Amino acid sequence: MAKRSTASGPGSASDRLPIRMLGDRVLVSLENEGERRSGGGILIPATASMGKRLSWAEVVATGPSVRQVQLGDRVLFDPEDRAEVELQSKDYVLLRERDIHAVAASRIDDGQTGLYL
C-alpha cells in the first residue's frame, strides 16, 4: 500500500502543501463551481438555484488512517458538510473520510463501486 500521509500535491516538491494531515482527514481541491452545461448543452449559471447537489473534488492530501481514497482520486461529497481552509493563497476543503460518498478513480476494478460505507 502506498504511503498516503504526506500532503504532497501534484507536481514538484515546491508544490507540496505545508501541512500534515491527521487521522481520517482528507484535504480536497474543489473543481470548478461556476457555470456548467446540461447533457443537452444548455448553459446553467452558477447562481441558478437547484436542490441539494453533491460536489466533486480532487484529493490533495490524506491522513494516516484513510483507507479508501488516495492522492489524485476524484471524490463526491456534500458541500454543506465542509470546512474550508486557505493554504498558499488557494482554497481547499477539509473532510472526514466517512463524509465522502463515492470515489471516481481509474484504479477501481470492475465490481467495485468505490463507495465507502
HULIN-V939243 format. One record per residue. RES is the residue in three letters. NEAR is the number of other ideal C-beta (glycine too) atoms within 8 Angstrom. D_FIRST is the distance of its C-alpha to the first C-alpha in whole Angstrom. Layout:
# HULIN-V939243
RES|NEAR|D_FIRST, RES|NEAR|D_FIRST
This chain:
# HULIN-V939243
MET|2|0, ALA|4|4, LYS|5|7, ARG|10|9, SER|8|12, THR|8|14, ALA|12|16, SER|9|17, GLY|10|18, PRO|5|19, GLY|5|21, SER|4|22, ALA|5|22, SER|5|25, ASP|8|23, ARG|9|21, LEU|11|22, PRO|6|24, ILE|8|22, ARG|6|19, MET|14|18, LEU|6|18, GLY|7|17, ASP|9|16, ARG|13|18, VAL|17|17, LEU|17|19, VAL|13|21, SER|11|23, LEU|10|26, GLU|9|27, ASN|5|31, GLU|6|33, GLY|5|36, GLU|7|38, ARG|8|36, ARG|7|38, SER|7|38, GLY|3|38, GLY|4|42, GLY|6|41, ILE|6|43, LEU|7|42, ILE|8|41, PRO|6|42, ALA|7|39, THR|4|42, ALA|6|42, SER|3|42, MET|4|40, GLY|3|39, LYS|5|35, ARG|6|33, LEU|9|29, SER|11|27, TRP|8|25, ALA|12|23, GLU|10|20, VAL|15|17, VAL|12|17, ALA|13|16, THR|14|14, GLY|12|14, PRO|9|12, SER|7|12, VAL|13|12, ARG|4|10, GLN|8|11, VAL|13|12, GLN|10|10, LEU|9|12, GLY|7|15, ASP|11|15, ARG|11|19, VAL|17|19, LEU|11|23, PHE|15|24, ASP|10|28, PRO|8|29, GLU|5|32, ASP|7|29, ARG|11|28, ALA|6|28, GLU|8|29, VAL|9|28, GLU|7|29, LEU|8|28, GLN|5|29, SER|3|32, LYS|7|29, ASP|7|29, TYR|13|25, VAL|14|25, LEU|10|23, LEU|15|22, ARG|7|20, GLU|14|17, ARG|6|20, ASP|10|22, ILE|14|20, HIS|10|22, ALA|9|20, VAL|14|17, ALA|10|19, ALA|11|16, SER|3|16, ARG|5|13, ILE|9|15, ASP|5|16, ASP|3|20, GLY|3|20, GLN|6|18, THR|5|19, GLY|10|17, LEU|7|19, TYR|10|18, LEU|2|20
